[in-house]
């Protein structure tokens, strides 16, 4: 099963940017995500904690902490709870098999290269890029 934390978090930020200046409820965003308002509130709390989202006047007036062009996908990715990794190595392999012994270390090496390349690409994509694409598709 794929992890959608990054997708959902980007959805929330893009929603706030798209409807900026308007009163926004977690129920509205949850409806857009087809999820629960409690999950949206959890995402928003994490974004506030990491300085990507700020509360303005009242609990439902939200704003981006920086301009959309200044928030990259990598910023959002790194704000996810835990230590987000794109690929995870299965470390429960046999100590009695040469392949089982070698695969975790071998894959860790290659997966770290993939991780670095992905994060470098994420640094090139801003929330503004997402917002522009959303606006193009909704006009």
PyMOL commands that set and color helices and strands:
alter all, ss='L'
color gray80, all
select helices_A, chain A and resi 5-18+26-33+37-49+68-70+73-79+98-122+127-138
alter helices_A, ss='H'
color red, helices_A
select strands_A, chain A and resi 53-55+62-64
alter strands_A, ss='S'
color yellow, strands_A
deselect
rebuild
show_as cartoon
